[in-house]
């Protein structure tokens, strides 16, 4: 075995200091203690830093990394919103070859590792050629994303999603043709091919789902769940924009989250992305269903989506994970802060949670693991892979914090420059230059 000696390591019940962690050749933890290993001549690597569980990125559109920061200008006197941004995104999507997709995704995934993410859920709908024809290998683009994850060294859950319509009851636009599977059978063939693609990388998993209620006929949303795998996480966008909610009411006679609650057996298998615009009743019902929400504060702020009712959702027992979505923000600590600060601004008070840092880390870690199809029981435990991000305790604000305030100091003051490195399966996937 190989051993690490961390100054501190975060467990659910607090810091383990010092922390000796032994991993086998597969990167699985076989030793976890405050005491050094008794094994004679044990190989111990001393790491002067605080180890947190690796962050879980529960929602990514990798190709959009290729346009991050390039949709921030518009003509004076015109309205710029989600829908105008979407046209820029469509134009971006038209340009990517499989080779370019792999290149951009590799750069993105390396960037995620540098910032402390150890796993990514790739919500994938850029399926076909620029003319909308399937590739000979139906999962060609998904395979490129998996290859990028392998090159970077990050864990990936590929979620190829069903995308059928242009909007509620509307045919697809020409610029959406790369996304489109016309029938459920077409989508299920794509999903089967994606299952084969995932087998090419030992750190890859598979999920499935629909893009949104506006992108798939209601009957086919139900059929996708009914005919799809029973053991995989199910992902979809919901209620991101007010116009989306209005069109859903007009077309389906219900708000998006309301319709999902009334028509699907929502449970912890379901991961609903955004859910920005919900009524108090929807918020409480969704929390009580066990379905989890994926929040993407960097993208939601950039697109002007609105602010999720996190205080009410949490009070009702809801669970949520964290995603980078369009990748305008890739710092998980910044996104955790904005989850909190958005609520502080709405409610005009501080410390929304009794211990904000612990709550945010705990929620986004466990829900993120479930979103990726890798549920675990603790941040670090025997039999569990060693996936961690390690922060430099020589950083002034971390050095002065002390154990009592260390996690808060990391979450509320640190940035990626404080990271010593990121471990995936017990090996350094990223190590900062000294």
C-alpha positions in Angstrom: 0.0 0.0 0.0 0.9 3.6 -0.4 0.2 6.0 2.5 -0.6 9.7 2.7 0.0 11.7 5.9 -2.3 14.8 5.7 -2.3 17.5 8.3 -6.1 17.2 8.4 -8.8 15.3 6.6 -12.5 16.1 6.7 -14.9 13.5 7.9 -18.6 14.0 8.4 -18.1 14.3 12.2 -15.2 16.7 11.9 -11.5 16.9 11.1 -9.2 13.9 11.5 -5.8 15.5 12.5 -3.3 14.2 11.7 -4.8 11.8 9.1 -3.0 8.7 7.7 -4.6 7.2 4.7 -3.4 4.0 3.0 -4.6 3.1 -0.5 -4.1 -0.1 -2.5 -3.1 -0.3 -6.1 -6.6 0.6 -7.2 -6.7 3.7 -5.1 -9.2 2.3 -2.6 -8.8 3.2 1.1 -7.6 0.3 3.3 -6.2 2.3 6.2 -7.6 5.5 7.8 -6.3 6.6 11.2 -4.8 9.3 13.3 -2.0 6.9 14.0 0.8 6.1 11.5 0.8 2.7 10.0 2.5 -0.1 11.9 3.7 -1.6 8.7 7.5 -1.6 8.7 9.1 0.6 6.0 5.7 1.9 4.9 5.9 4.4 2.0 4.3 7.5 3.5 3.9 10.7 1.6 3.6 13.7 3.8 1.1 16.4 2.6 1.0 19.6 4.5 -2.6 20.4 3.8 -6.3 19.9 4.6 -8.0 17.3 2.5 -11.7 17.7 1.5 -13.7 15.2 -0.5 -13.4 15.9 -4.2 -16.1 18.2 -5.5 -18.8 16.6 -7.7 -19.8 18.4 -10.9 -23.3 17.2 -11.4 -24.1 19.1 -14.6 -21.8 19.9 -17.5 -22.3 20.8 -21.2 -18.6 20.4 -22.2 -18.9 22.0 -25.7 -20.1 25.2 -24.1 -16.7 25.7 -22.5 -15.7 26.7 -26.1 -17.9 29.8 -25.9 -17.6 30.8 -22.3 -17.2 34.6 -22.1 -18.1 35.1 -25.8 -21.8 35.9 -25.4 -21.5 38.9 -23.1 -22.1 41.7 -25.6 -25.3 42.8 -27.3 -26.6 45.7 -29.3 -27.7 48.8 -27.3 -31.4 48.9 -27.0 -32.0 45.2 -27.5 -33.0 42.7 -24.8 -30.4 40.1 -23.9 -31.6 37.1 -21.9 -31.5 33.3 -21.8 -33.3 33.0 -25.2 -30.8 35.3 -27.0 -27.9 33.5 -25.3 -29.4 30.2 -26.5 -29.0 31.4 -30.2 -25.3 32.0 -29.6 -25.1 28.5 -28.0 -26.7 26.9 -31.1 -24.2 28.7 -33.3 -21.4 27.3 -31.2 -22.9 23.8 -31.3 -22.9 23.8 -35.1 -19.1 24.2 -35.3 -17.8 21.3 -33.3 -16.3 18.2 -34.9 -15.7 15.1 -32.8 -12.0 16.0 -32.7 -12.7 19.5 -31.5 -15.2 18.3 -29.0 -12.7 15.9 -27.5 -10.0 18.7 -27.4 -12.3 21.2 -25.7 -13.6 18.7 -23.2 -10.1 17.6 -22.3 -9.1 21.2 -21.6 -12.3 21.7 -19.5 -11.8 18.5 -17.5 -8.2 19.4 -16.7 -9.4 22.8 -15.6 -12.0 21.1 -13.3 -9.4 19.0 -11.7 -7.2 22.0 -11.1 -10.2 23.5 -9.2 -10.9 20.5 -7.1 -13.5 18.5 -9.0 -12.9 14.8 -9.1 -16.0 13.8 -11.1 -18.2 15.3 -13.8 -21.7 14.4 -15.0 -21.8 15.2 -18.7 -25.4 16.1 -19.7 -24.9 15.3 -23.4 -27.1 16.3 -26.3 -24.6 17.2 -29.1 -25.2 13.8 -30.6 -25.1 14.0 -34.5 -23.2 15.4 -37.4 -23.6 19.1 -38.3 -26.3 18.1 -40.8 -28.2 16.2 -38.2 -27.3 12.7 -39.4 -26.3 10.1 -36.9 -22.6 9.1 -37.0 -21.8 5.5 -38.0 -21.0 5.0 -34.4 -24.2 6.4 -32.7 -22.2 7.3 -29.6 -19.3 9.0 -31.5 -19.6 12.3 -29.6 -20.1 10.5 -26.3 -17.0 8.4 -26.9 -15.1 11.6 -27.4 -16.2 13.0 -24.1 -15.2 9.7 -22.4 -11.8 9.8 -24.2 -11.3 13.4 -22.9 -12.1 12.3 -19.3 -9.6 9.5 -19.6 -6.9 11.8 -20.9 -7.6 14.3 -18.1 -7.9 11.7 -15.4 -11.3 12.7 -14.1 -14.3 10.4 -13.4 -17.2 10.9 -15.7 -20.9 9.9 -15.9 -22.1 10.3 -19.4 -25.8 11.2 -19.6 -26.9 11.1 -23.2 -30.4 12.8 -23.1 -33.4 12.5 -25.4 -34.0 15.7 -27.4 -36.9 15.6 -29.8 -38.7 19.0 -30.1 -37.9 22.7 -30.6 -40.2 23.7 -27.8 -43.6 22.7 -26.4 -45.4 21.3 -29.4 -43.0 22.8 -31.9 -40.8 21.1 -34.5 -37.0 21.5 -34.0 -35.2 24.5 -35.4 -32.6 23.9 -38.0 -29.9 24.9 -35.5 -31.0 22.1 -33.1 -30.7 19.3 -35.7 -27.5 17.9 -34.1 -29.4 17.2 -30.9 -32.5 15.5 -32.3 -33.6 11.9 -31.9 -37.0 11.8 -33.6 -38.4 8.8 -31.7 -37.9 7.0 -28.4 -36.6 4.0 -30.3 -33.9 6.3 -31.9 -33.0 7.5 -28.4 -32.9 4.0 -26.9 -30.5 2.9 -29.7 -28.3 5.9 -28.9 -28.4 5.0 -25.2 -27.4 1.4 -25.9 -24.5 2.6 -28.0 -23.5 4.9 -25.2 -23.5 2.0 -22.8 -20.9 0.3 -24.9 -18.9 3.5 -25.0 -18.8 3.8 -21.2 -17.3 0.3 -21.0 -14.1 1.7 -22.6 -13.1 3.6 -19.4 -13.0 2.2 -16.0 -13.8 5.5 -14.4 -16.9 6.1 -16.5 -20.6 5.5 -15.6 -23.8 6.0 -17.5 -27.0 7.9 -16.8 -30.0 8.8 -19.0 -33.0 11.2 -19.2 -34.7 13.8 -21.3 -33.5 17.3 -22.0 -36.6 18.9 -20.7 -40.4 18.9 -20.9 -40.2 21.4 -23.7 -37.8 19.2 -25.7 -39.7 15.9 -25.6 -43.4 15.1 -26.0 -45.0 14.4 -22.7 -46.0 10.9 -23.6 -42.4 10.1 -24.6 -41.1 11.6 -21.3 -43.2 9.0 -19.5 -42.1 6.2 -22.0 -38.5 7.1 -21.6 -38.7 6.5 -17.9 -40.9 3.4 -18.2 -38.7 1.8 -20.9 -35.3 3.1 -19.8 -32.9 1.4 -17.3 -34.1 1.0 -13.7 -30.7 1.3 -12.1 -29.4 4.6 -13.5 -29.8 8.2 -12.5 -32.4 10.1 -14.5 -31.6 13.7 -15.4 -33.6 16.6 -16.9 -33.8 20.4 -17.0 -36.9 21.9 -15.4 -38.4 25.3 -14.7 -35.3 27.3 -15.5 -37.1 30.3 -17.1 -40.4 32.0 -16.5 -41.3 31.8 -20.2 -40.7 28.1 -20.0 -43.1 27.8 -17.1 -45.8 29.8 -19.0 -45.5 27.7 -22.1 -45.6 24.5 -20.1 -48.8 25.7 -18.4 -50.3 26.5 -21.8 -49.3 23.2 -23.4 -49.6 20.7 -20.6 -52.0 22.5 -18.2 -49.5 22.5 -15.4 -46.2 24.0 -14.4 -43.1 21.9 -15.2 -42.3 20.7 -11.6 -46.0 20.3 -10.9 -46.4 18.1 -14.0 -43.3 16.0 -13.1 -44.6 15.5 -9.5 -48.1 14.5 -10.8 -46.9 12.2 -13.6 -43.6 10.5 -12.6 -42.7 8.5 -9.5 -40.0 11.0 -8.5 -37.4 9.6 -6.1 -33.7 10.0 -5.3 -33.0 8.6 -8.8 -34.2 11.8 -10.3 -31.9 14.8 -10.7 -33.8 18.0 -11.8 -31.5 20.7 -13.1 -32.3 24.4 -12.0 -36.0 24.3 -10.9 -35.5 28.0 -10.4 -39.2 28.9 -10.7 -41.4 26.9 -8.3 -44.4 27.7 -6.1 -44.0 27.1 -2.4 -46.2 24.0 -2.8 -44.0 22.6 -5.6 -40.9 23.4 -3.5 -42.2 21.4 -0.5 -43.6 18.5 -2.7 -40.3 18.2 -4.6 -38.3 18.1 -1.4 -40.6 15.4 0.1 -40.4 13.3 -3.1 -36.7 12.6 -2.6 -35.8 13.9 -6.0 -32.7 16.0 -6.0 -32.0 19.4 -7.6 -28.9 20.3 -9.4 -28.0 23.9 -8.9 -25.6 25.8 -11.2 -25.3 29.3 -9.7 -22.6 30.5 -12.0 -24.6 29.8 -15.1 -28.0 30.7 -13.5 -26.6 34.1 -12.5 -24.9 34.6 -15.9 -28.1 33.8 -17.8 -30.4 35.8 -15.5 -32.4 32.7 -14.6 -33.3 33.8 -11.1 -32.5 32.4 -7.7 -33.6 29.0 -6.5 -35.7 28.9 -3.2 -32.9 27.1 -1.3 -34.0 28.1 2.2 -37.5 26.7 1.8 -36.3 23.6 -0.1 -33.8 22.8 2.6 -36.3 23.4 5.4 -38.6 20.8 3.7 -35.8 18.2 3.7 -34.6 18.7 0.1 -31.2 17.7 -1.3 -29.2 19.4 -3.9 -25.9 19.1 -5.9 -23.7 21.5 -7.8 -23.0 21.9 -11.5 -21.0 24.2 -13.7 -23.4 23.9 -16.7 -22.1 26.4 -19.3 -18.7 26.7 -17.5 -18.8 30.5 -17.1 -17.7 29.7 -13.5 -15.5 26.7 -12.7 -14.6 27.5 -9.1 -16.7 25.2 -6.8 -16.0 27.4 -3.8 -17.3 30.5 -5.6 -20.5 28.6 -6.6 -21.0 27.4 -3.0 -20.7 31.0 -1.8 -23.3 32.2 -4.3 -25.7 29.5 -3.3 -25.5 31.0 0.2 -25.2 34.6 -0.8 -28.2 34.5 -3.1 -30.3 33.4 -0.2 -28.8 36.1 2.1 -29.7 38.8 -0.4 -33.3 37.5 -0.8 -33.9 37.1 3.0 -31.7 40.1 4.1 -29.9 38.1 6.8 -26.7 36.2 7.4 -25.9 32.6 8.1 -28.8 31.0 6.4 -27.7 27.6 7.8 -26.3 27.1 11.3 -23.0 26.0 9.7 -23.1 27.1 6.1 -19.8 25.6 5.0 -20.6 22.2 6.4 -24.1 22.2 5.0 -23.0 23.2 1.5 -20.1 20.7 1.4 -22.2 17.9 2.8 -25.2 18.4 0.5 -23.3 18.9 -2.7 -21.0 16.0 -2.1 -23.6 13.3 -1.4 -26.2 14.5 -3.9 -23.4 14.9 -6.4 -22.3 11.3 -5.9 -25.8 10.1 -6.4 -26.2 12.2 -9.6 -23.2 10.5 -11.0 -24.4 7.0 -10.0 -21.7 6.5 -7.3 -23.5 6.7 -3.9 -21.2 6.6 -0.9 -21.6 6.6 2.9 -18.9 9.0 4.0 -16.5 11.6 2.7 -13.7 9.1 3.2 -14.1 5.5 4.4 -12.5 2.0 4.1 -13.4 0.4 0.9 -14.0 3.8 -0.8 -11.8 5.4 -3.4 -9.5 8.2 -2.2 -10.8 11.2 -4.2 -9.8 14.5 -2.6 -8.8 18.1 -3.0 -6.1 19.3 -0.7 -5.8 23.0 0.4 -2.5 24.6 1.4 -2.5 25.4 5.1 0.3 27.9 4.7 -2.2 30.2 3.0 -2.6 33.1 5.5 -6.4 33.0 5.9 -6.3 29.2 6.4 -3.3 29.3 8.7 -5.0 31.6 11.1 -8.4 29.8 11.0 -7.7 26.9 13.4 -9.6 23.6 13.2 -12.9 25.1 14.5 -13.1 27.6 11.5 -11.0 25.8 8.9 -13.8 24.5 6.7 -15.6 27.9 6.8 -12.3 29.7 5.9 -11.8 27.4 2.9 -15.4 27.7 1.6 -15.8 31.4 2.2 -12.3 32.8 1.5 -10.3 30.4 -0.7 -9.9 30.0 -4.4 -8.1 27.5 -6.7 -4.7 29.2 -5.9 -4.9 27.6 -2.5 -5.1 24.0 -3.9 -2.0 21.8 -3.5 -3.5 19.1 -5.7 -6.4 16.9 -6.5 -6.3 13.1 -6.0 -8.4 10.7 -8.0 -8.4 7.0 -7.0 -5.4 7.7 -4.7 -3.2 9.3 -7.3 -2.4 12.9 -8.1 -4.5 13.9 -11.1 -3.4 17.5 -10.6 -0.4 18.8 -8.5 0.3 22.5 -8.2 3.7 23.7 -9.2 5.9 24.5 -6.3 
